[in-house]
Amino acid sequence: MRALVLTALAAGSFPTKHLATGGDGGSDAPQGGSDAPRDGTSDAPRGFECLGQPLPMTAPMTITFSGTIVDSSTVQPLTNLPFQLQDPLGNTLHNGATDNNGGYTFTQASNGVPIDAHFHTVGDPTHTATIQYPAYPYTANNTGIQLNVFSFSALQPLATGCGTTYDNVKPVLIVGVEDCNGTPLSGATVARPQSGTAVCYAGPAGATTTDTSGIALVFGLSPATVTANATTMENIALYSRDVKVENQSVTFVELRPGP
């Protein structure tokens, strides 16, 4: 999967912080487990071949998950960190913890259908909990993934860059806007997920669309299940995702073209 970057205002510049990187066997496989998982029409714009195509209905009987969980600022592995794989209702599909190198690996039964699930790490005194959603349900092995967890201190400059004050209790939502292959999209607009909130974009102060990182942020949310929506600069509506935002947590979701 291609690197997704999140940037914060600091001395008039945006230092890069990695959100998620990795792939399956060194490929650019997206977080959902396959690279452009649906066949598109030949005349579709490059990177939008999956637009309007149905999501897969089948999957291997088991799916393997493996990767590393790190601090988003230092990229140091977080050892013995508890995490769960949860279904959309928050039911636990797998309980685990990282090893002494910050790594994890497990196999999840699928019953032959895609696994609609997300990762949920447990917070600690210095880090928020992190809830990470793929663009699509998992349909193949999800290996070599780097999941990034934010420290409370790392979120303050991001909020400052967005013209707000970081409240370490309220949820934060980060949206990564991408094409079918996981390449970040610039010029996209992310819809406000709750009334009374504002969407902030990585890039120059006052930006109103995504830059080349494809990243948008929302601070000051109330705990809820919200719908993440985005529209490209060509006015193409991307596949929306319903995601949980929780107190003392950061929720990250990828949005890509879909049905």
Secondary structure, DSSP 8 states (H G I E B T S, - for coil): ---EEEE--BTTB--EEEEEEE-STTS---TTSSSS-S---TTS-TT-TTTT--------SEEEEEEEEEETTT--B-TT-EEEEE-TT--EEEEEE--TTSEEEEEEE-TTS-B--EEEE---SSB-EEEEE-SS-B-S-EEEEEEEE-BHHHHHHHHHHTTS---SSS-EEEEEEB-TTS-B-SS-EE--SSTT--EEESSSTT--S--TT-EEEE-S--SEEEEE-EE-TT--B---EEEEE-TTEEEEEEE----
